Amino acid sequence: MATTSFPFIPYHPAQFSTEETCAKATEFYRLMDSRRSVREFSDKPVPREVIENIVMTASTAPSGAHKQPWTFCVVSNPELKKQIREAAEKEEYESYNGRMTPEWLEDLAPLGTDWQKPFLEVAPWLIIVFKKVYDVKEDGSKRNNYYVAESVGISCGFLISAIHKAGLVTLTHTPSPMNFLSKLLNRPANERPYLLLPVGYPAADVQVPDLKRKPLEEVSVWFD
């Protein structure tokens, strides 16, 4: 390990027997395998404390040089959610009616999606994730961040997992382009919109496509 003047502290992660480790890995896989993207939400309130803990969980993700290059904008204000929906639907309409290739539309067809996004108003919370391309020091100069897209992507994985663990649902929504989010949320020039997630409880009669996930042998290569 390289010599550094930065303070280090002891770390004692939980350790389990081989049997417990296998059981915990299986349990977590089954939990996450039950996760589905949902487009129909209930307007049932979710306590702010729940969302705060979910965001803080996302912010425990590893990041390049520990720069934590993310900002989570959390929206519950009805008027602001309405403005976000209107702006998102404008972009989505253009995408579905000219921007997307025929192949793309064909791939989306089984999911039953279209340009209309009512969940942006129905879901009690919207979490808009911004990536910080660089930091701004007190004197106004720039300081680089590293592996920004990778770091924020990992953080979003933590975020989605925490949402599911809490018994809530979400959807990874990426209206393109997303510059309108920077304007509506008054974000600084060093931040770029990365992902929009509605968060809440599922609608009582919600349905999801009967999709199948790829088996282990299709998503992994082993070198024993």
Backbone torsions as a table, in degrees:
resi	resn	phi	psi	omega
1	MET	NA	135.8	-178.3
2	ALA	-65.7	149.5	177.9
3	THR	-74.0	135.7	179.9
4	THR	-148.7	150.8	177.0
5	SER	-89.4	-5.3	-179.8
6	PHE	-69.8	136.7	-176.9
7	PRO	-68.7	138.9	174.4
8	PHE	-115.8	151.3	179.4
9	ILE	-128.9	155.8	177.8
10	PRO	-63.0	147.3	178.5
11	TYR	-128.3	125.6	-177.8
12	HIS	-128.9	78.0	179.0
13	PRO	-66.2	156.2	178.2
14	ALA	-62.5	140.1	177.3
15	GLN	-126.6	142.9	-175.1
16	PHE	-129.3	165.0	173.1
17	SER	-67.2	164.9	179.1
18	THR	-57.8	-40.6	-179.4
19	GLU	-65.5	-42.8	179.0
20	GLU	-66.0	-39.1	178.9
21	THR	-61.7	-45.4	178.4
22	CYS	-62.2	-42.4	-178.6
23	ALA	-65.0	-42.3	-179.5
24	LYS	-67.5	-39.4	177.9
25	ALA	-63.1	-42.3	178.7
26	THR	-65.8	-42.6	-180.0
27	GLU	-61.2	-44.1	-178.7
28	PHE	-69.5	-38.1	176.4
29	TYR	-59.4	-46.4	-178.6
30	ARG	-63.9	-37.6	176.3
31	LEU	-61.1	-49.8	-176.4
32	MET	-72.2	-29.1	177.7
33	ASP	-69.0	-19.6	176.9
34	SER	-84.1	-6.0	179.6
35	ARG	-72.1	138.4	174.4
36	ARG	-137.9	149.7	172.5
37	SER	-75.3	133.6	-174.3
38	VAL	-123.5	137.5	-179.5
39	ARG	-114.8	-0.6	179.5
40	GLU	-122.5	115.1	-173.1
41	PHE	-112.9	154.0	167.2
42	SER	-86.9	153.3	175.1
43	ASP	-91.2	11.6	178.0
44	LYS	-56.8	130.9	-177.7
45	PRO	-63.8	148.1	172.9
46	VAL	-120.3	127.1	-177.8
47	PRO	-57.8	141.8	179.0
48	ARG	-57.5	-35.5	-179.4
49	GLU	-58.3	-36.9	178.6
50	VAL	-62.5	-46.9	-178.5
51	ILE	-66.8	-37.5	177.4
52	GLU	-59.6	-45.1	179.9
53	ASN	-67.3	-35.1	176.6
54	ILE	-63.7	-45.2	179.4
55	VAL	-64.3	-42.1	179.9
56	MET	-65.7	-33.4	174.6
57	THR	-63.2	-44.9	178.4
58	ALA	-59.7	-34.7	-177.0
59	SER	-79.3	-0.3	172.7
60	THR	-85.7	-1.9	-176.9
61	ALA	-63.8	150.6	174.2
62	PRO	-68.6	152.7	179.3
63	SER	-149.2	157.2	-179.1
64	GLY	-57.5	121.0	-179.0
65	ALA	55.6	23.7	-179.8
66	HIS	53.7	37.8	-179.8
67	LYS	-82.0	-15.1	178.6
68	GLN	48.4	61.8	-170.4
69	PRO	-83.6	57.4	-177.6
70	TRP	-141.2	153.5	170.7
71	THR	-134.8	130.8	178.1
72	PHE	-105.8	112.0	176.0
73	CYS	-93.6	121.1	-173.0
74	VAL	-112.6	120.6	-171.5
75	VAL	-119.3	127.3	170.7
76	SER	-126.2	-11.2	-178.6
77	ASN	-62.0	120.6	-175.7
78	PRO	-58.1	-41.7	-178.2
79	GLU	-66.4	-40.2	179.1
80	LEU	-69.0	-38.4	176.1
81	LYS	-62.0	-38.7	177.7
82	LYS	-62.6	-44.4	179.1
83	GLN	-63.1	-39.9	178.3
84	ILE	-64.0	-43.3	179.1
85	ARG	-61.3	-46.9	-178.1
86	GLU	-60.2	-43.6	-179.1
87	ALA	-69.5	-39.3	179.3
88	ALA	-65.9	-43.2	-178.9
89	GLU	-65.9	-32.3	176.2
90	LYS	-61.6	-46.3	178.7
91	GLU	-68.2	-40.7	-178.6
92	GLU	-66.1	-37.1	177.4
93	TYR	-61.1	-43.3	178.0
94	GLU	-63.5	-37.1	-179.4
95	SER	-67.5	-46.2	-178.2
96	TYR	-73.0	-16.4	-177.2
97	ASN	-120.4	42.8	174.2
98	GLY	152.6	-36.8	-177.3
99	ARG	-77.2	-40.0	-177.0
100	MET	-76.9	142.6	177.3
101	THR	-74.7	159.0	175.8
102	PRO	-56.1	-37.2	-179.9
103	GLU	-64.7	-42.0	178.8
104	TRP	-61.0	-47.8	179.3
105	LEU	-61.4	-37.7	177.8
106	GLU	-63.5	-40.2	179.3
107	ASP	-68.5	-30.7	-180.0
108	LEU	-80.7	-21.8	-173.5
109	ALA	-51.6	-44.5	-178.8
110	PRO	-62.5	-21.5	-177.8
111	LEU	-83.1	-14.7	178.4
112	GLY	69.5	29.8	-179.2
113	THR	-89.7	157.9	172.6
114	ASP	-149.9	-168.5	-173.7
115	TRP	-77.5	-13.0	-177.6
116	GLN	-82.9	132.2	-173.8
117	LYS	-130.9	64.0	-178.7
118	PRO	-62.5	-23.8	-178.6
119	PHE	-61.4	-20.6	179.7
120	LEU	-67.8	-20.0	174.8
121	GLU	-103.0	-31.3	-175.3
122	VAL	-74.8	-44.8	-179.3
123	ALA	-58.6	136.3	-177.0
124	PRO	-66.6	-24.3	-178.7
125	TRP	-134.1	144.2	167.4
126	LEU	-119.2	131.5	173.2
127	ILE	-113.3	115.4	179.2
128	ILE	-105.8	118.7	-177.1
129	VAL	-94.0	127.7	176.2
130	PHE	-112.6	140.9	172.9
131	LYS	-97.6	137.5	-179.5
132	LYS	-96.3	104.1	-177.0
133	VAL	-63.3	-34.8	175.3
134	TYR	-153.1	161.2	174.1
135	ASP	-96.4	157.1	178.1
136	VAL	-115.0	120.8	-179.6
137	LYS	-77.7	169.3	-176.4
138	GLU	-59.5	-29.4	-179.8
139	ASP	-85.5	4.3	178.2
140	GLY	89.9	-6.3	179.0
141	SER	-78.5	161.9	-176.7
142	LYS	-95.2	146.7	173.7
143	ARG	-131.0	126.4	-173.0
144	ASN	-63.5	147.0	163.7
145	ASN	-107.5	160.8	-172.1
146	TYR	-126.8	143.4	179.4
147	TYR	48.9	49.6	-172.8
148	VAL	-64.2	-51.3	-177.8
149	ALA	-61.5	-41.5	179.7
150	GLU	-64.4	-44.9	-178.1
151	SER	-63.4	-46.2	-179.1
152	VAL	-68.0	-35.1	176.8
153	GLY	-62.0	-43.4	177.9
154	ILE	-63.0	-42.9	179.8
155	SER	-60.7	-39.4	178.5
156	CYS	-66.2	-34.0	174.8
157	GLY	-62.2	-44.1	175.3
158	PHE	-60.1	-42.4	-177.9
159	LEU	-60.4	-48.8	-179.4
160	ILE	-63.7	-40.2	178.6
161	SER	-63.6	-42.1	-179.9
162	ALA	-65.7	-38.6	177.3
163	ILE	-60.5	-46.0	-179.2
164	HIS	-66.4	-41.9	179.5
165	LYS	-60.6	-32.0	-179.4
166	ALA	-79.4	-2.3	-179.5
167	GLY	83.5	18.7	178.2
168	LEU	-108.0	173.6	179.3
169	VAL	-127.0	162.3	178.7
170	THR	-154.3	-179.8	179.2
171	LEU	-148.8	133.5	176.6
172	THR	-84.0	102.1	-175.2
173	HIS	-105.1	126.8	-177.8
174	THR	-132.1	70.8	175.0
175	PRO	-59.3	137.9	-174.7
176	SER	-128.5	128.0	-2.0
177	PRO	-75.5	162.8	-176.2
178	MET	-110.7	15.8	-176.7
179	ASN	-59.9	-26.3	-179.1
180	PHE	-60.8	-27.1	179.5
181	LEU	-67.9	-37.8	176.7
182	SER	-61.3	-40.6	-178.0
183	LYS	-71.7	-47.1	-177.3
184	LEU	-65.1	-33.3	-177.2
185	LEU	-99.9	3.9	174.0
186	ASN	54.9	49.7	-178.5
187	ARG	-86.4	149.7	-178.5
188	PRO	-71.2	169.0	-173.7
189	ALA	-66.4	-21.3	-177.6
190	ASN	-85.3	1.1	179.5
191	GLU	-112.3	141.3	178.2
192	ARG	-126.6	135.3	177.8
193	PRO	-63.4	136.3	-174.8
194	TYR	-118.6	-41.9	-174.9
195	LEU	-161.0	144.5	177.4
196	LEU	-120.6	125.7	-179.0
197	LEU	-126.8	114.4	167.9
198	PRO	-73.2	141.9	-175.9
199	VAL	-134.6	132.3	177.0
200	GLY	174.7	-161.4	175.4
201	TYR	-89.6	151.7	177.5
202	PRO	-72.0	153.3	173.2
203	ALA	-61.9	152.2	-174.7
204	ALA	-59.3	-35.6	-176.2
205	ASP	-107.3	27.4	-174.2
206	VAL	-63.3	143.6	173.6
207	GLN	-129.8	150.9	177.4
208	VAL	-130.6	155.1	178.5
209	PRO	-60.2	146.2	179.8
210	ASP	-82.8	74.6	-176.3
211	LEU	-91.5	157.3	175.5
212	LYS	-120.4	136.7	177.3
213	ARG	-88.2	150.1	179.9
214	LYS	-63.2	141.5	178.0
215	PRO	-73.1	167.8	-176.9
216	LEU	-52.3	-43.3	-174.8
217	GLU	-68.0	-16.1	178.9
218	GLU	-93.9	-13.2	-176.6
219	VAL	-117.4	6.3	-178.1
220	SER	-146.2	153.1	174.0
221	VAL	-128.6	128.2	-172.3
222	TRP	-111.9	138.3	179.5
223	PHE	-123.5	71.3	-177.8
224	ASP	-74.0	NA	NA
